[in-house]
Amino acid sequence: MTRPVTVGLDGSPESRAAAEWAAGEARRLGLPLKLVQVWEPVPDPMVQAPMLGTEVHQHWTERILREVAEGVRESHPGLDVSTEQLSGRPADVLVSAAEDAELLALGSRGLSGIGGFVIGSVGLSVVAHAGRPVVLVRAGAQAADVRAGAPAADPHGTDPAGAPSTAKGARPVVLGLDTDGPDDRLIEFAFAAAARRGTSLRVVHGWNPPPYYAYGLAVDPALQTDLARGASARLTEILNPWRTKFPEVRVIEESRYGNPGTHLVDASGEACLLVVGRRVRRSPLGARIGSVAHAVLHHSTAPVAVVPHD
């Protein structure tokens, strides 16, 4: 079965930006694009309102699908684009839609005057529960990914001959990696994304001294040097097999002291795509995103791909 690249639309500029980003990714992957709009039935008291009736609401959502599909087909000629309108609770429906997709793209909204972005309850729930990669895109952020490895005149990441561009100055894909539990699916997703874009992969690992070394005390410089050397060596060890598998991808390693979420948010300013993992936790308390993924989802200036793994 061919898995499409799927986009969840709600009519916002952010979801339209996600559709444009997803169209470029579908083209790079050689996959169809599927636009999904979830129609949540109007509560009975609201149905009685003349401007909020079921038919008006459904007509509006159908119009969103039609307009976005027409725009994507115009900007990406030849791309196989399909649409589907579904009914139900948006978060649940989108999680189900993700299961049949190569990845799911959603929009995220910027906070005016505050350094961050609003993911919203639907987006957070989808990221926390989806079994496939979910990419969050804010309005304007997809332009950074379009520029990855592409001449200014080519919005699709290829040179005039159709091969991935190796233009200098291309923004890298950034991967946040926990060396204590590296997962092959996460690493392969990031390497493959960089290879498709003809750009480099910047792997960022943040580390801190184990708590038993110093409880609130300054870390001895010699000890910190030893810990840094060990963390760097472990990162290189993990990445070496992937360098062999993806010889065309130039890898930049960064093993840095401090909070990994902070380092990744800083790195997002120069990234075309930021990739982080989400460990699947089967807990009675429900699914969790994790502090690092949560930080980058709210503060990254680049599109963020969250890859679930065991």
TIKEPA-174403 format. One record per residue: residue in one letter; x, y, z of N, C-alpha, C, O in turn. Coordinates in steps of 0.001 Angstrom, whole numbers, plus 500000, padded with zeros to 6 digits. Layout:
<sites>
aXYZXYZXYZXYZ
...
</sites>
This chain:
<sites>
m500827498818500000500000500000500000500875501250500000501809501354500795
t500578502198499115501309503454499073500742504399500123499554504722500110
r501596504830501020501169505761502068501306507189501548502371507553501050
p500274507995501647500385509389501215501020510246502303501130509826503455
v501429511431501929501735512478502901500411513175503171499786513694502247
t499979513194504416498653513692504769498742515009505530499650515216506335
v497790515892505264497735517201505926496370517370506573495343517076505961
g496364517845507816495111518192508473494827519674508283495618520519508703
l493708519991507653493351521380507342492243521882508251491315521147508589
d492356523177508652491268523809509392490948525194508833490159525934509421
g491556525543507704491289526829507075492199527946507520492161529030506937
s493026527721508543493917528756509054495121528928508127495452528014507372
p495784530101508177497020530282507396498073529237507758498862528823506909
e498082528813509030499070527826509462498824526469508807499773525802508394
s497573526058508709497305524768508084497549524823506581497919523819505973
r497342525995505981497658526151504557499175526105504341499646525575503335
a499937526666505292501393526572505223501825525115505353502757524675504679
a501141524365506228501447522949506387501167522189505090501907521273504732
a500097522572504387499770521919503116500860522173502073501237521268501328
e501361523402502027502422523724501077503704522983501433504389522471500549
w504034522922502722505213522157503143505056520689502765505976520081502219
a503893520126503056503643518709502787503684518411501300504119517331500900
a503237519351500472503292519144499022504738519004498567505056518138497751
g505619519862499099507032519736498759507626518425499232508434517817498531
e507230517987500416507746516724500946507210515541500146507947514591499884
a505940515586499755505377514517498941506120514405497615506397513307497133
r506433515547497042507167515541495777508562514950495959509025514177495120
r509236515315497059510556514759497311510503513255497533511411512531497128
l509433512785498178509284511362498468508719510575497291508799509347497274
g508152511265496314507497510587495207506190509941495628505824508880495120
l505482510580496558504236510045497093503082511002496817503306512189496580
p501852510499496847500685511397496697500483512238497942500980511911499019
l499750513319497777499403514207498882497911514057499162497092514051498244
k497576513939500431496171513816500825495815514948501779496449515112502821
l494801515727501418494323516821502254493080516363503000492096515936502394
v493139516457504326492036515986505167491471517153505961492208517913506588
q490156517281505922489482518284506734488486517565507627487647516804507145
v488579517807508929487692517148509877486524518068510199486703519165510728
w485344517606509875484122518343510155483558517834511472483089516700511568
e483612518698512493483066518333513795481603518738513838481297519926513737
p480691517787513985479261518114513986478930519248514942479428519293516067
v478090520157514487477692521305515295476752520841516409475810520093516147
p477000521282517665476085520906518760474654521337518448474432522346517778
d473690520564518939472279520805518632471810522240518876471115522781518016
p472145522892519998471662524268520193472155525234519131471455526185518782
m473381524993518603473944525892517605473364525652516218473362526541515366
v472876524442516010472302524122514706471129525039514391470861525346513229
q470440525469515428469265526298515224469618527712514764468779528401514184
a470855528151515018471265529500514610471344529553513095471946528669512486
p470745530576512458470664530616510995472004530603510285472104530064509183
m473068531199510902474363531267510216475306530159510640476423530066510131
l474865529306511575475758528270512076475176526876511882475592525924512542
g474221526762510982473609525471510762474565524452510183475639524799509691
t474168523192510245475018522103509781475402522266508316476559522060507949
e474436522633507477474725522749506052475723523862505761476612523711504923
v475563525001506476476495526122506280477901525722506701478872525993505995
h478001525076507852479302524643508369479968523661507418481156523796507124
q479231522689506939479790521676506054480200522293504717481232521931504152
h479393523220504217479739523882502967481052524654503108481876524652502193
w481247525310504246482464526077504480483688525168504506484725525499503931
t483566524010505182484707523107505255485019522490503893486186522276503565
e484004522208503111484231521690501758484953522725500898485794522377500070
r484624523980501098485257525056500342486745525152500693487568525402499812
i487097524957501962488502524970502374489280523912501602490330524198501026
l488761522699501594489434521608500885489628521941499414490718521763498870
r488590522414498785488636522704497345489660523797497035490448523663496099
e489651524866497812490561525976497543492013525587497775492877525939496972
v492297524871498853493679524478499135494170523485498086495310523572497630
a493311522540497703493698521568496682494020522255495359494997521904494696
e493206523227494976493458523951493729494781524708493793495540524731492824
g495052525325494942496298526063495093497515525168495042498522525527494431
v497441523997495680498567523067495687498816522505494289499965522377493865
r497741522168493575497911521637492223498545522676491301499312522338490399
e498214523940491539498787525002490707500270525205491003501064525412490086
s500647525147492283502046525372492643502912524122492499504137524223492437
h502287522949492446503033521689492297502410520863491173501802519826491437
p502551521307489929501948520577488805502462519147488729503652518882488903
g501543518242488469501897516832488348501787516053489645501813514823489623
l501665516740490782501536516059492066500134515467492202499138516132491917
d500072514221492637498794513535492851498188514058494156498697513767495239
v497108514825494053496477515446495220495051514927495370494259514986494430
s494733514422496551493366513982496836492863514687498084493647515211498876
t491544514696498249490937515341499417489947514395500074489378513511499434
e489759514605501364488775513801502090488238514620503258489000515212504022
q486928514643503381486287515294504509485775514229505459485022513338505064
l486189514327506717485821513338507708485038514017508834485102515235509000
s484315513229509589483496513766510662483888513125511982484155511926512053
g483918513955513036484232513427514354485069514390515173485240515554514810
r485583513892516273486457514701517125487796514869516407488446513862516123
p488240516087516099489416516305515257490659515531515688491307514906514849
a491005515556516964492229514881517408492162513387517122493129512811516625
d491039512754517428490895511312517215490939510972515730491593510013515321
v490235511770514928490186511505513487491569511666512856491957510865512005
l492310512691513264493633512925512690494623511850513116495487511470512327
v494519511355514335495380510244514767495120509020513894496056508330513488
s493848508753513609493501507623512734494018507847511320494521506919510685
a493897509074510825494385509386509482495889509220509391496407508829508345
a496599509512510472498058509383510474498503507935510323499571507672509771
e497700506997510805498099505593510765498295505091509341499098504187509109
d497571505665508390497678505236506994498577506157506171498640506038504947
a499274507075506849500086508063506144501576507813506342501988507177507313
e502375508321505410503825508308505593504179509263506721505035508965507555
l503527510392506742503618511347507839502400512259507785501718512342506764
l502137512940508893501010513863508990501552515252509275502370515425510178
a501103516250508512501517517634508724500360518445509285499223518314508833
l500658519287510274499675520172510892500276521565511027501494521728510955
g499434522562511221499905523927511403500022524290512870499331523722513715
s500911525251513177501009525795514528501013527309514431501545527868513471
r500430527973515406500192529408515346501168530170516224501404529778517367
g501735531249515713502666532068516465501966532938517493500810533326517320
l502687533237518567502188534131519599502738535528519347503951535726519410
s501896536479519070502341537835518799502942538454520061502301538507521110
g504191538923519935504832539607521044505446538685522068506067539167523016
i505302537374521923505877536405522856506702535417522044506312535016520948
g507834535035522592508719534144521843508265532710521861508882531881522529
g507221532394521159506768531016521126505637530812520148505227531744519455
f505120529566520090504062529213519159503006528392519881503307527620520791
v501763528576519456500647527842520040500420526559519246500147526608518047
i500528525450519891500257524177519221498768523865519302498189523382518329
g498147524128520429496727523858520572496480522445521058497323521562520903
s495317522243521646495016520943522235494933519846521186495326518710521449
v494426520172519998494325519154518947495718518710518496496005517515518424
g496581519690518191497920519354517747498702518575518780499363517593518443
l498639518997520042499360518297521106498844516873521282499625515946521497
s497533516703521191496956515370521342497373514458520196497672513283520408
v497393515001518981497801514201517825499266513795517949499607512633517725
v500127514733518300501549514432518464501746513362519537502583512473519377
a500987513441520620501152512519521737500650511116521437501121510154522043
h499698510978520506499065509673520287499337509045518924499140507841518762
a499779509816517950499961509262516598501100508249516567502133508429517212
g500889507190515809501917506163515661502855506404514496503755505602514244
r502650507521513771503484507891512630504085509274512881503597510002513745
p505131509651512148505707510987512339504689512095512087503888512020511155
v504735513120512932503881514292512796504781515517512664505714515696513447
v504495516364511664505292517565511430504425518784511707503330518906511157
l504907519685512555504215520926512881504877522062512100506096522228512140
v504062522836511393504554523909510531503828525199510880502600525203510973
r504544526277511071503907527571511283503895528345509967504674528042509063
a503032529324509856502957530135508639504295530816508405504799531514509284
g504871530620507231506162531201506896507319530278507154508366530425506522
a507171529311508077508290528433508406508619527478507270509765527049507133
q507603527131506435507882526191505356508866526762504360509509526007503631
a509001528090504308509940528696503375511369528281503686512183528137502774
a511686528084504973513029527662505349513324526282504798514453526004504393
d512316525406504777512523524061504254512588524088502740513343523320502143
v511810524961502102511862525094500657513263525500500216513751525053499178
r513919526368501031515241526848500667516328525812500885517455525992500422
a516006524720501588517033523737501905517576523094500646516865522355499965
g518818523368500336519448522726499194518880523134497872519058522399496900
a518201524266497759517558524629496508517969526009496051518050526922496873
p518236526200494747518457527537494236517207528371494434516107527829494547
a517366529670494478516228530545494772515085530366493790513921530516494159
a515404530044492535514354529938491530513630528610491573512615528433490899
d514145527661492368513541526326492385512919526059493744513649525854494713
p511579526055493850510935525864495144510823524421495573510249524156496629
h511339523472494812511098522074495120512337521310495564512298520084495660
g513454522019495841514609521344496382515423520573495366516157519663495749
t515326520899494074516105520216493057516766521230492158516335522380492068
d517825520788491489518462521681490532517720521573489207516806520754489109
p518063522356488173517308522323486918517250520948486269516337520667485492
a518227520082486582518227518742485990517371517762486771517173516622486349
g516864518209487912515983517354488709516677516625489826516035515858490544
a517990516836490006518723516167491077518764517067492300518660518287492173
p518916516473493504519010517311494698520150518305494570521243517963494120
s519885519522494966520895520564494858521930520452495963521609520030497073
t523173520827495669524235520866496659524703522296496843525869522545497149
a523787523233496654524136524643496755524724524965498117524245524481499142
k525766525786498119526403526171499370525448527042500181524617527769499636
g525596526942501494524781527781502352523403527213502627522582527878503258
a523123525979502163521814525380502411521647525132503909522592524751504600
r520438525354504391520162525114505802520163523615506085519644522844505278
p520734523182507214520775521745507510519477521243508122518661522024508610
v519300519942508090518319519275508931518980519123510292520151518750510367
v518256519404511369518796519270512718518099518115513423516871518032513430
l518883517232514011518364516081514749518743516213516217519918516373516548
g517752516146517092518020516081518525518107514616518931517150513863518754
l519254514209519474519490512788519740519873512549521198520778513190521730
d519175511625521823519488511174523176520361509941523044519894508902522577
t521620510035523447522547508916523257522299507780524242522860506695524085
d521466508011525255521161506932526201520178505926525610520139504772526036
g519399506352524646518426505435524039518176505770522594517040506067522226
p519212505735521747519020506092520327518118505085519627518203503883519878
d517259505580518754516327504718518037516589504805516539516755505896515993
d516626503652515876516950503615514448515943504387513603516326505042512633
r514656504319513960513639505005513150513838506517513170513692507190512149
l514168507033514333514405508467514459515625508891513649515569509866512899
i516715508168513800517956508528513110517793508397511601518234509264510847
e517154507304511158516965507120509718516072508201509134516324508671508025
f515036508605509857514146509672509372514957510938509112514783511584508079
a515836511295510036516614512525509896517629512421508765517766513359507979
f518338511309508667519308511133507589518617511167506230519097511816505300
a517480510462506117516763510420504845516242511799504471516264512169503298
a515773512569505458515288513927505185516407514804504654516199515584503724
a517599514683505239518743515461504763519156515018503366519490515849502521
a519136513707503121519523513193501797518569513691500719519009514078499637
r517268513684501001516288514150500014516477515623499679516211516051498555
r516934516389500649517095517827500449518480518203499930518734519364499610
g519368517224499849520723517502499400521453518440500339522242519278499903
t521187518298501646521801519184502622522463518374503721522405517145503708
s523087519046504662523800518375505740522855518053506896521732518552506965
l523346517200507805522602516828509001523406517280510218524550516867510407
r522807518118511026523435518603512257522806517857513425521616518013513698
v523603517051514111523094516237515214523487516901516526524668517098516811
v522476517241517319522689517966518567522344517068519752521247516517519842
h523309516938520654523106516162521876523441517041523068524549517568523160
g522496517203523976522734517964525196522923517023526371522187516046526511
w523894517308527207524163516409528330524420517210529603524795518382529561
n524208516542530734524493517104532050525185516043532898525001514852532652
p525980516448533893526618515453534763525565514625535487524507515150535838
p525833513341535716524890512532536493524644513184537855525558513784538419
p523437513077538387523101513771539644523970513355540822524131514127541767
y524541512135540786525324511702541937526713512344541976527432512202542966
y527100513059540890528407513720540889528392514979541745529311515214542530
a527350515784541594527322517052542332525887517533542457525223517805541457
y525429517634543655524069518103543898524090519616544085524195520112545207
g523989520347542966523967521795543031525335522428543149525441523652543226
l526401521614543166527746522157543260528340522347541877527922521692540922
a529311523241541767529980523461540488530733522201540090531361521551540926
v530665521859538800531330520657538312532819520946538143533202521966537569
d533648520043538646535086520178538497535451520254537011534975519429536233
p536283521222536592536615521370535164537174520105534534536835519773533398
a538033519394535270538618518165534720537540517108534506537530516404533497
l536630517012535479535529516058535348534642516432534176534231515560533409
q534341517705534026533496518135532925534141517831531586533456517449530637
t535463517999531501536184517673530260536071516188529949535845515806528801
d536227515351530969536120513901530774534706513503530343534524512673529453
l533714514109530990532336513795530632532026514242529201531347513534528459
a532528515416528821532298515919527469532945515010526436532366514738525384
r534152514542526744534852513654525816534082512340525650533959511818524542
g533569511817526761532811510573526690531500510733525918531117509860525139
a530823511854526142529554512103525436529792512247523946529012511738523141
s530859512935523570531179513121522157531529511803521485531113511541520357
a532308510965522196532699509665521637531479508767521443531386508045520451
r530545508814522392529333508001522284528497508448521097527943507616520379
l528400509759520884527634510280519749528248509818518430527529509399517523
t529572509894518321530256509455517103530023507967516858529791507547515724
e530085507180517917529877505731517810528492505409517250528346504532516399
i527488506122517734526114505881517280525940506253515807525243505558515068
l526567507338515386526346507869514038527191507198512958526842507277511781
n528285506545513323529183505976512310528483505015511340528710505124510135
p527642504079511808526963503190510848526047503950509887525875503536508740
w525462505053510344524558505831509494525335506655508481524835506929507390
r526548507052508831527404507717507851527702506780506682527765507204505528
t527883505502507003528142504512505959526911504292505094527013504147503876
k525741504268505737524494504031505003524104505220504150523504505046503089
f524434506431504593524103507658503852525386508445503587525583509516504162
p526264507924502720527564508588502499527446509976501887528376510776501986
e526314510270501257526137511572500615525779512674501605525797513853501250
v525453512305502844525039513288503840526235513692504710526853512852505365
r526543514967504705527600515481505586527014515652506980525972516284507153
v527695515080507977527195515075509345528018516020510216529249515975510221
i527317516864510943527947517782511891527502517360513289526310517371513595
e528459516988514132528133516531515478528320517650516493529311518379516456
e527352517777517403527452518748518481526997518093519778525803517885519996
s527954517772520631527644517258521955527952518388522927529114518739523132
r526902518960523528527062520193524290526505520057525697525477519420525924
y527210520671526630526780520693528023525547521583528162525517522691527627
g524538521107528871523367521919529126522079521279528674522052520116528273
n521009522049528741519671521561528430519516521286526932519713522197526127
p519168520058526536519052519746525100517944520536524400518086520902523233
g516845520798525105515771521576524493516229522972524122515900523471523046
t516988523607525005517506524944524738518445524945523538518365525826522681
h519333523960523479520270523871522358519528523670521033519907524247520014
l518481522857521049517738522590519822516941523806519364516873524084518167
v516344524525520292515624525744519926516587526742519300516247527396518313
d517787526867519865518796527756519287519177527303517876519318528124516971
a519340525995517699519743525458516394518647525612515352518938525652514156
s517393525699515782516281525781514830516332527041513985515775527076512888
g516996528078514485517070529325513735517813529193512427517624530001511519
e518669528167512319519433527945511090519052526635510412519776526160509537
a517933526051510802517536524737510283516420524841509261515613525770509301
c516379523885508348515234523775507444514181522836508027513000522931507694
l514621521928508903513712520978509544514374520520510833515568520220510851
l513605520465511909514097519995513196513417518671513507512190518582513473
v514200517644513808513672516295514038513950515876515477515093515908515932
v512901515484516185513037514985517553512217513707517694511339513421516880
g512517512951518735511799511709518975510777511856520089510847512774520907
r509837510939520101508864510841521196508781509388521591508311508546520827
r509243509102522797509198507732523274507762507332523597507072508016524354
v507322506224523018505958505759523245505889505139524636506530504127524918
r505103505765525488504946505271526863503533504761527053502564505507526910
r503426503507527368502108502916527642501863503015529139502269502144529909
s501192504090529540501023504395530959499556504650531260498828505163530410
p499110504295532472497719504596532851497457506087532925496302506513532917
l498523506894532999498369508341533037498208508940531648497974510140531510
g498333508099530607498151508585529245499468508877528552500538508776529152
a499376509241527278500563509502526480501205510826526873500526511765527289
r502538510881526731503274512095527021504175512435525838504616511553525100
i504436513715525672505285514154524570506746514165524977507609513845524160
g507045514521526204508415514635526661508844516097526680508384516893525861
s509723516452527613510075517856527815510826518459526636510601519621526298
v511717517691526001512494518233524880511584518495523688511613519581523109
a510774517500523316509853517688522195508873518820522479508544519603521588
h508414518901523708507469519955524076508109521332523897507469522255523393
a509365521469524308510064522754524192510217523178522739509954524331522396
v510644522250521879510885522640520486509576522869519737509524523703518833
l508526522148520096507240522375519448506737523792519687506103524388518816
h507020524319520857506526525648521204507480526780520825507064527938520773
h508734526470520564509700527552520353510549527439519099511257528391518769
s510511526328518390511304526202517178510790527153516086509583527316515907
t511720527770515369511340528631514257511307527864512938510936528425511907
a511692526588512959511652525730511771510539524696511939510093524453513061
p510084524087510848509140522978510986509737521895511882510939521635511825
v508906521266512705509359520248513656508710518908513323507487518801513239
a509540517895513137509040516533512924509228515747514222510337515652514747
v508129515185514732508183514364515943507982512912515519506940512548514975
v508998512092515777508992510694515336508782509786516541509629509754517434
p507671509046516591507442508154517740508322506902517637508567506378516550
h508784506445518796509603505228518808509488504567520174509043505189521138
d509893503303520250509817502544521510510926502978522443511035502460523554
</sites>
